[in-house]
């Protein structure tokens, strides 16, 4: 089974199930405590609906920023690990940076 990180309408990162789980679970734990509401909203499809994706499409710039910052922290931690899957991270980061909600000072 495959899954996706939906960045915006028509923009997504398609992954196999292991790749999706690898990325989103590493990102999930890096959300700031004050951003938990955004995390819950982004992960609701995965956590509560059993769907193989998470979605940023409906997030406002603050929710998008919370996800981008969590992604950066997770990326920085993971690149030191033997299990680091750089192509997966690079695809996600490039799509986050290209999004109009990107603040421009995270990556």
N, CA, C and O atoms as a GROMACS GRO file, in nm:
protein
  428
    1UNK      N    1   0.083  -0.116   0.000
    1UNK     CA    2   0.000   0.000   0.000
    1UNK      C    3   0.088   0.124   0.000
    1UNK      O    4   0.197   0.123   0.057
    2UNK      N    5   0.042   0.228  -0.063
    2UNK     CA    6   0.116   0.352  -0.071
    2UNK      C    7   0.045   0.459   0.011
    2UNK      O    8  -0.069   0.440   0.053
    3UNK      N    9   0.113   0.567   0.033
    3UNK     CA   10   0.054   0.678   0.106
    3UNK      C   11   0.115   0.809   0.060
    3UNK      O   12   0.202   0.811  -0.027
    4UNK      N   13   0.067   0.918   0.118
    4UNK     CA   14   0.111   1.050   0.073
    4UNK      C   15   0.116   1.150   0.187
    4UNK      O   16   0.048   1.137   0.289
    5UNK      N   17   0.197   1.249   0.165
    5UNK     CA   18   0.192   1.372   0.242
    5UNK      C   19   0.138   1.475   0.145
    5UNK      O   20   0.206   1.512   0.048
    6UNK      N   21   0.017   1.522   0.170
    6UNK     CA   22  -0.045   1.618   0.080
    6UNK      C   23  -0.006   1.758   0.128
    6UNK      O   24  -0.052   1.805   0.233
    7UNK      N   25   0.079   1.822   0.050
    7UNK     CA   26   0.130   1.954   0.086
    7UNK      C   27   0.024   2.060   0.055
    7UNK      O   28  -0.003   2.147   0.138
    8UNK      N   29  -0.035   2.053  -0.063
    8UNK     CA   30  -0.142   2.143  -0.104
    8UNK      C   31  -0.219   2.074  -0.214
    8UNK      O   32  -0.182   1.965  -0.258
    9UNK      N   33  -0.325   2.135  -0.260
    9UNK     CA   34  -0.404   2.074  -0.367
    9UNK      C   35  -0.316   2.050  -0.489
    9UNK      O   36  -0.260   2.144  -0.546
   10UNK      N   37  -0.305   1.925  -0.528
   10UNK     CA   38  -0.225   1.889  -0.645
   10UNK      C   39  -0.077   1.872  -0.619
   10UNK      O   40  -0.003   1.836  -0.710
   11UNK      N   41  -0.032   1.898  -0.498
   11UNK     CA   42   0.110   1.884  -0.463
   11UNK      C   43   0.121   1.785  -0.349
   11UNK      O   44   0.072   1.809  -0.239
   12UNK      N   45   0.186   1.672  -0.377
   12UNK     CA   46   0.201   1.571  -0.273
   12UNK      C   47   0.331   1.496  -0.289
   12UNK      O   48   0.394   1.495  -0.394
   13UNK      N   49   0.367   1.433  -0.181
   13UNK     CA   50   0.484   1.344  -0.179
   13UNK      C   51   0.425   1.203  -0.168
   13UNK      O   52   0.369   1.167  -0.065
   14UNK      N   53   0.440   1.125  -0.274
   14UNK     CA   54   0.390   0.988  -0.274
   14UNK      C   55   0.498   0.894  -0.225
   14UNK      O   56   0.613   0.901  -0.269
   15UNK      N   57   0.461   0.807  -0.133
   15UNK     CA   58   0.558   0.718  -0.068
   15UNK      C   59   0.499   0.579  -0.052
   15UNK      O   60   0.377   0.562  -0.049
   16UNK      N   61   0.586   0.480  -0.040
   16UNK     CA   62   0.535   0.349   0.001
   16UNK      C   63   0.503   0.359   0.149
   16UNK      O   64   0.539   0.456   0.215
   17UNK      N   65   0.436   0.260   0.200
   17UNK     CA   66   0.389   0.265   0.340
   17UNK      C   67   0.505   0.282   0.438
   17UNK      O   68   0.493   0.358   0.534
   18UNK      N   69   0.615   0.212   0.415
   18UNK     CA   70   0.729   0.225   0.507
   18UNK      C   71   0.790   0.364   0.501
   18UNK      O   72   0.825   0.420   0.604
   19UNK      N   73   0.802   0.419   0.381
   19UNK     CA   74   0.856   0.554   0.366
   19UNK      C   75   0.768   0.658   0.432
   19UNK      O   76   0.817   0.750   0.497
   20UNK      N   77   0.637   0.643   0.414
   20UNK     CA   78   0.543   0.737   0.476
   20UNK      C   79   0.553   0.730   0.629
   20UNK      O   80   0.564   0.833   0.695
   21UNK      N   81   0.549   0.612   0.682
   21UNK     CA   82   0.558   0.594   0.827
   21UNK      C   83   0.690   0.648   0.880
   21UNK      O   84   0.693   0.715   0.984
   22UNK      N   85   0.798   0.619   0.810
   22UNK     CA   86   0.931   0.667   0.848
   22UNK      C   87   0.930   0.819   0.864
   22UNK      O   88   0.974   0.871   0.967
   23UNK      N   89   0.881   0.890   0.762
   23UNK     CA   90   0.883   1.036   0.768
   23UNK      C   91   0.787   1.092   0.871
   23UNK      O   92   0.827   1.171   0.957
   24UNK      N   93   0.662   1.053   0.863
   24UNK     CA   94   0.564   1.122   0.947
   24UNK      C   95   0.579   1.093   1.096
   24UNK      O   96   0.547   1.177   1.179
   25UNK      N   97   0.628   0.975   1.128
   25UNK     CA   98   0.646   0.946   1.270
   25UNK      C   99   0.768   1.018   1.327
   25UNK      O  100   0.770   1.051   1.446
   26UNK      N  101   0.867   1.041   1.246
   26UNK     CA  102   0.983   1.118   1.294
   26UNK      C  103   0.949   1.265   1.305
   26UNK      O  104   0.997   1.334   1.395
   27UNK      N  105   0.864   1.314   1.215
   27UNK     CA  106   0.822   1.454   1.220
   27UNK      C  107   0.727   1.476   1.338
   27UNK      O  108   0.738   1.576   1.408
   28UNK      N  109   0.635   1.384   1.358
   28UNK     CA  110   0.532   1.397   1.463
   28UNK      C  111   0.592   1.434   1.599
   28UNK      O  112   0.541   1.523   1.666
   29UNK      N  113   0.698   1.367   1.640
   29UNK     CA  114   0.753   1.387   1.774
   29UNK      C  115   0.829   1.519   1.787
   29UNK      O  116   0.870   1.556   1.897
   30UNK      N  117   0.848   1.590   1.677
   30UNK     CA  118   0.924   1.714   1.681
   30UNK      C  119   0.838   1.840   1.686
   30UNK      O  120   0.892   1.951   1.686
   31UNK      N  121   0.707   1.825   1.691
   31UNK     CA  122   0.620   1.942   1.704
   31UNK      C  123   0.640   2.006   1.841
   31UNK      O  124   0.653   1.936   1.941
   32UNK      N  125   0.642   2.138   1.845
   32UNK     CA  126   0.645   2.210   1.972
   32UNK      C  127   0.516   2.182   2.048
   32UNK      O  128   0.412   2.155   1.988
   33UNK      N  129   0.525   2.187   2.179
   33UNK     CA  130   0.407   2.162   2.262
   33UNK      C  131   0.291   2.256   2.226
   33UNK      O  132   0.176   2.214   2.224
   34UNK      N  133   0.322   2.382   2.199
   34UNK     CA  134   0.217   2.478   2.167
   34UNK      C  135   0.159   2.456   2.026
   34UNK      O  136   0.062   2.522   1.990
   35UNK      N  137   0.216   2.366   1.948
   35UNK     CA  138   0.168   2.337   1.813
   35UNK      C  139   0.092   2.205   1.806
   35UNK      O  140   0.063   2.156   1.697
   36UNK      N  141   0.058   2.146   1.921
   36UNK     CA  142  -0.012   2.016   1.921
   36UNK      C  143  -0.145   2.021   1.849
   36UNK      O  144  -0.183   1.922   1.786
   37UNK      N  145  -0.216   2.132   1.856
   37UNK     CA  146  -0.345   2.141   1.785
   37UNK      C  147  -0.323   2.129   1.634
   37UNK      O  148  -0.402   2.065   1.565
   38UNK      N  149  -0.218   2.189   1.584
   38UNK     CA  150  -0.186   2.175   1.441
   38UNK      C  151  -0.148   2.031   1.410
   38UNK      O  152  -0.194   1.975   1.310
   39UNK      N  153  -0.067   1.972   1.494
   39UNK     CA  154  -0.027   1.833   1.474
   39UNK      C  155  -0.150   1.742   1.468
   39UNK      O  156  -0.161   1.657   1.380
   40UNK      N  157  -0.240   1.760   1.562
   40UNK     CA  158  -0.362   1.678   1.564
   40UNK      C  159  -0.441   1.695   1.436
   40UNK      O  160  -0.490   1.598   1.379
   41UNK      N  161  -0.454   1.817   1.390
   41UNK     CA  162  -0.529   1.846   1.268
   41UNK      C  163  -0.462   1.785   1.144
   41UNK      O  164  -0.530   1.732   1.057
   42UNK      N  165  -0.332   1.792   1.137
   42UNK     CA  166  -0.257   1.738   1.023
   42UNK      C  167  -0.262   1.586   1.022
   42UNK      O  168  -0.272   1.525   0.915
   43UNK      N  169  -0.255   1.524   1.136
   43UNK     CA  170  -0.247   1.378   1.146
   43UNK      C  171  -0.382   1.306   1.163
   43UNK      O  172  -0.385   1.184   1.175
   44UNK      N  173  -0.493   1.381   1.164
   44UNK     CA  174  -0.623   1.319   1.191
   44UNK      C  175  -0.657   1.209   1.090
   44UNK      O  176  -0.715   1.107   1.128
   45UNK      N  177  -0.623   1.227   0.966
   45UNK     CA  178  -0.654   1.124   0.866
   45UNK      C  179  -0.579   0.995   0.894
   45UNK      O  180  -0.633   0.886   0.874
   46UNK      N  181  -0.458   1.006   0.938
   46UNK     CA  182  -0.373   0.890   0.969
   46UNK      C  183  -0.414   0.826   1.102
   46UNK      O  184  -0.428   0.704   1.111
   47UNK      N  185  -0.432   0.909   1.204
   47UNK     CA  186  -0.457   0.860   1.339
   47UNK      C  187  -0.599   0.812   1.363
   47UNK      O  188  -0.620   0.708   1.424
   48UNK      N  189  -0.696   0.886   1.317
   48UNK     CA  190  -0.834   0.858   1.352
   48UNK      C  191  -0.918   0.799   1.239
   48UNK      O  192  -1.016   0.730   1.264
   49UNK      N  193  -0.879   0.825   1.116
   49UNK     CA  194  -0.958   0.779   1.003
   49UNK      C  195  -0.895   0.660   0.931
   49UNK      O  196  -0.955   0.601   0.842
   50UNK      N  197  -0.773   0.624   0.971
   50UNK     CA  198  -0.706   0.510   0.911
   50UNK      C  199  -0.669   0.527   0.765
   50UNK      O  200  -0.652   0.429   0.693
   51UNK      N  201  -0.658   0.650   0.721
   51UNK     CA  202  -0.624   0.679   0.582
   51UNK      C  203  -0.471   0.686   0.568
   51UNK      O  204  -0.402   0.728   0.661
   52UNK      N  205  -0.419   0.644   0.452
   52UNK     CA  206  -0.274   0.642   0.434
   52UNK      C  207  -0.215   0.776   0.387
   52UNK      O  208  -0.139   0.781   0.290
   53UNK      N  209  -0.251   0.882   0.456
   53UNK     CA  210  -0.194   1.012   0.423
   53UNK      C  211  -0.212   1.108   0.539
   53UNK      O  212  -0.295   1.088   0.628
   54UNK      N  213  -0.133   1.214   0.535
   54UNK     CA  214  -0.154   1.330   0.620
   54UNK      C  215  -0.168   1.448   0.526
   54UNK      O  216  -0.119   1.445   0.413
   55UNK      N  217  -0.235   1.553   0.572
   55UNK     CA  218  -0.264   1.664   0.482
   55UNK      C  219  -0.231   1.799   0.544
   55UNK      O  220  -0.269   1.829   0.657
   56UNK      N  221  -0.160   1.879   0.467
   56UNK     CA  222  -0.130   2.017   0.504
   56UNK      C  223  -0.214   2.115   0.425
   56UNK      O  224  -0.211   2.235   0.452
   57UNK      N  225  -0.291   2.066   0.328
   57UNK     CA  226  -0.363   2.150   0.233
   57UNK      C  227  -0.455   2.251   0.301
   57UNK      O  228  -0.470   2.363   0.252
   58UNK      N  229  -0.517   2.216   0.410
   58UNK     CA  230  -0.612   2.304   0.478
   58UNK      C  231  -0.548   2.385   0.590
   58UNK      O  232  -0.617   2.460   0.659
   59UNK      N  233  -0.419   2.371   0.609
   59UNK     CA  234  -0.351   2.444   0.716
   59UNK      C  235  -0.328   2.589   0.678
   59UNK      O  236  -0.295   2.620   0.563
   60UNK      N  237  -0.347   2.677   0.774
   60UNK     CA  238  -0.312   2.817   0.752
   60UNK      C  239  -0.160   2.829   0.762
   60UNK      O  240  -0.092   2.731   0.792
   61UNK      N  241  -0.105   2.947   0.736
   61UNK     CA  242   0.041   2.961   0.742
   61UNK      C  243   0.103   2.919   0.876
   61UNK      O  244   0.215   2.869   0.878
   62UNK      N  245   0.033   2.939   0.987
   62UNK     CA  246   0.088   2.900   1.118
   62UNK      C  247   0.096   2.748   1.131
   62UNK      O  248   0.195   2.695   1.181
   63UNK      N  249  -0.007   2.677   1.086
   63UNK     CA  250  -0.005   2.532   1.089
   63UNK      C  251   0.100   2.475   0.996
   63UNK      O  252   0.170   2.380   1.029
   64UNK      N  253   0.111   2.536   0.878
   64UNK     CA  254   0.213   2.494   0.782
   64UNK      C  255   0.352   2.516   0.841
   64UNK      O  256   0.440   2.430   0.830
   65UNK      N  257   0.372   2.631   0.904
   65UNK     CA  258   0.500   2.664   0.967
   65UNK      C  259   0.534   2.565   1.078
   65UNK      O  260   0.650   2.524   1.092
   66UNK      N  261   0.435   2.527   1.158
   66UNK     CA  262   0.458   2.430   1.264
   66UNK      C  263   0.507   2.297   1.207
   66UNK      O  264   0.598   2.235   1.262
   67UNK      N  265   0.446   2.254   1.096
   67UNK     CA  266   0.489   2.130   1.032
   67UNK      C  267   0.629   2.144   0.973
   67UNK      O  268   0.712   2.055   0.988
   68UNK      N  269   0.656   2.256   0.907
   68UNK     CA  270   0.788   2.278   0.848
   68UNK      C  271   0.898   2.280   0.954
   68UNK      O  272   1.005   2.223   0.934
   69UNK      N  273   0.872   2.344   1.066
   69UNK     CA  274   0.971   2.347   1.174
   69UNK      C  275   0.994   2.208   1.233
   69UNK      O  276   1.107   2.169   1.261
   70UNK      N  277   0.886   2.133   1.252
   70UNK     CA  278   0.900   1.995   1.302
   70UNK      C  279   0.978   1.910   1.202
   70UNK      O  280   1.060   1.827   1.240
   71UNK      N  281   0.952   1.932   1.073
   71UNK     CA  282   1.025   1.859   0.968
   71UNK      C  283   1.174   1.891   0.976
   71UNK      O  284   1.257   1.801   0.965
   72UNK      N  285   1.207   2.016   0.993
   72UNK     CA  286   1.348   2.057   1.001
   72UNK      C  287   1.417   1.992   1.121
   72UNK      O  288   1.528   1.941   1.109
   73UNK      N  289   1.351   1.993   1.236
   73UNK     CA  290   1.411   1.929   1.354
   73UNK      C  291   1.430   1.780   1.333
   73UNK      O  292   1.534   1.724   1.368
   74UNK      N  293   1.330   1.715   1.276
   74UNK     CA  294   1.339   1.571   1.249
   74UNK      C  295   1.449   1.542   1.148
   74UNK      O  296   1.527   1.448   1.165
   75UNK      N  297   1.457   1.622   1.044
   75UNK     CA  298   1.560   1.606   0.941
   75UNK      C  299   1.699   1.618   1.003
   75UNK      O  300   1.787   1.536   0.977
   76UNK      N  301   1.719   1.720   1.084
   76UNK     CA  302   1.850   1.741   1.146
   76UNK      C  303   1.890   1.624   1.235
   76UNK      O  304   2.007   1.585   1.236
   77UNK      N  305   1.796   1.568   1.307
   77UNK     CA  306   1.826   1.451   1.392
   77UNK      C  307   1.853   1.327   1.308
   77UNK      O  308   1.947   1.252   1.336
   78UNK      N  309   1.773   1.306   1.206
   78UNK     CA  310   1.784   1.184   1.126
   78UNK      C  311   1.908   1.178   1.038
   78UNK      O  312   1.962   1.070   1.015
   79UNK      N  313   1.954   1.290   0.990
   79UNK     CA  314   2.069   1.285   0.899
   79UNK      C  315   2.196   1.235   0.966
   79UNK      O  316   2.295   1.205   0.899
   80UNK      N  317   2.194   1.227   1.097
   80UNK     CA  318   2.306   1.170   1.172
   80UNK      C  319   2.293   1.020   1.191
   80UNK      O  320   2.386   0.956   1.241
   81UNK      N  321   2.180   0.962   1.152
   81UNK     CA  322   2.152   0.820   1.172
   81UNK      C  323   2.186   0.736   1.049
   81UNK      O  324   2.184   0.786   0.937
   82UNK      N  325   2.218   0.612   1.072
   82UNK     CA  326   2.246   0.520   0.962
   82UNK      C  327   2.122   0.494   0.878
   82UNK      O  328   2.132   0.461   0.760
   83UNK      N  329   2.004   0.509   0.938
   83UNK     CA  330   1.879   0.484   0.867
   83UNK      C  331   1.831   0.604   0.785
   83UNK      O  332   1.721   0.599   0.729
   84UNK      N  333   1.909   0.709   0.777
   84UNK     CA  334   1.872   0.832   0.707
   84UNK      C  335   1.841   0.803   0.560
   84UNK      O  336   1.924   0.748   0.488
   85UNK      N  337   1.722   0.842   0.517
   85UNK     CA  338   1.678   0.822   0.378
   85UNK      C  339   1.668   0.959   0.311
   85UNK      O  340   1.560   1.015   0.298
   86UNK      N  341   1.782   1.010   0.271
   86UNK     CA  342   1.791   1.147   0.220
   86UNK      C  343   1.695   1.179   0.105
   86UNK      O  344   1.634   1.286   0.107
   87UNK      N  345   1.678   1.092   0.006
   87UNK     CA  346   1.586   1.128  -0.104
   87UNK      C  347   1.443   1.155  -0.057
   87UNK      O  348   1.376   1.243  -0.112
   88UNK      N  349   1.396   1.083   0.042
   88UNK     CA  350   1.260   1.107   0.092
   88UNK      C  351   1.251   1.245   0.156
   88UNK      O  352   1.157   1.320   0.131
   89UNK      N  353   1.348   1.277   0.238
   89UNK     CA  354   1.350   1.408   0.303
   89UNK      C  355   1.362   1.520   0.201
   89UNK      O  356   1.292   1.621   0.210
   90UNK      N  357   1.450   1.504   0.102
   90UNK     CA  358   1.472   1.609   0.004
   90UNK      C  359   1.346   1.639  -0.077
   90UNK      O  360   1.317   1.755  -0.104
   91UNK      N  361   1.271   1.536  -0.114
   91UNK     CA  362   1.149   1.559  -0.190
   91UNK      C  363   1.048   1.638  -0.106
   91UNK      O  364   0.988   1.734  -0.154
   92UNK      N  365   1.030   1.597   0.019
   92UNK     CA  366   0.936   1.667   0.106
   92UNK      C  367   0.980   1.812   0.128
   92UNK      O  368   0.899   1.904   0.113
   93UNK      N  369   1.105   1.832   0.161
   93UNK     CA  370   1.155   1.967   0.189
   93UNK      C  371   1.142   2.057   0.066
   93UNK      O  372   1.103   2.173   0.080
   94UNK      N  373   1.172   2.006  -0.052
   94UNK     CA  374   1.161   2.088  -0.173
   94UNK      C  375   1.017   2.132  -0.197
   94UNK      O  376   0.994   2.244  -0.244
   95UNK      N  377   0.922   2.047  -0.165
   95UNK     CA  378   0.781   2.083  -0.184
   95UNK      C  379   0.733   2.178  -0.076
   95UNK      O  380   0.648   2.264  -0.102
   96UNK      N  381   0.784   2.165   0.044
   96UNK     CA  382   0.750   2.261   0.149
   96UNK      C  383   0.804   2.400   0.115
   96UNK      O  384   0.733   2.499   0.129
   97UNK      N  385   0.928   2.407   0.072
   97UNK     CA  386   0.991   2.534   0.039
   97UNK      C  387   0.921   2.603  -0.078
   97UNK      O  388   0.914   2.726  -0.082
   98UNK      N  389   0.870   2.526  -0.172
   98UNK     CA  390   0.802   2.582  -0.290
   98UNK      C  391   0.661   2.632  -0.260
   98UNK      O  392   0.603   2.704  -0.341
   99UNK      N  393   0.606   2.596  -0.146
   99UNK     CA  394   0.470   2.634  -0.112
   99UNK      C  395   0.463   2.782  -0.075
   99UNK      O  396   0.553   2.832  -0.007
  100UNK      N  397   0.358   2.854  -0.117
  100UNK     CA  398   0.348   2.996  -0.084
  100UNK      C  399   0.337   3.026   0.066
  100UNK      O  400   0.364   3.138   0.109
  101UNK      N  401   0.299   2.927   0.146
  101UNK     CA  402   0.290   2.950   0.291
  101UNK      C  403   0.425   2.941   0.360
  101UNK      O  404   0.436   2.976   0.478
  102UNK      N  405   0.527   2.896   0.290
  102UNK     CA  406   0.658   2.880   0.350
  102UNK      C  407   0.715   3.014   0.391
  102UNK      O  408   0.720   3.107   0.310
  103UNK      N  409   0.759   3.026   0.515
  103UNK     CA  410   0.808   3.152   0.569
  103UNK      C  411   0.946   3.192   0.517
  103UNK      O  412   0.983   3.309   0.524
  104UNK      N  413   1.022   3.098   0.466
  104UNK     CA  414   1.150   3.129   0.406
  104UNK      C  415   1.270   3.129   0.499
  104UNK      O  416   1.379   3.166   0.456
  105UNK      N  417   1.253   3.090   0.623
  105UNK     CA  418   1.366   3.097   0.715
  105UNK      C  419   1.387   2.968   0.795
  105UNK      O  420   1.449   2.970   0.901
  106UNK      N  421   1.335   2.858   0.744
  106UNK     CA  422   1.341   2.734   0.820
  106UNK      C  423   1.450   2.641   0.766
  106UNK      O  424   1.531   2.589   0.843
  107UNK      N  425   1.454   2.621   0.635
  107UNK     CA  426   1.552   2.530   0.575
  107UNK      C  427   1.665   2.606   0.511
  107UNK      O  428   1.757   2.546   0.455
   0.00000   0.00000   0.00000
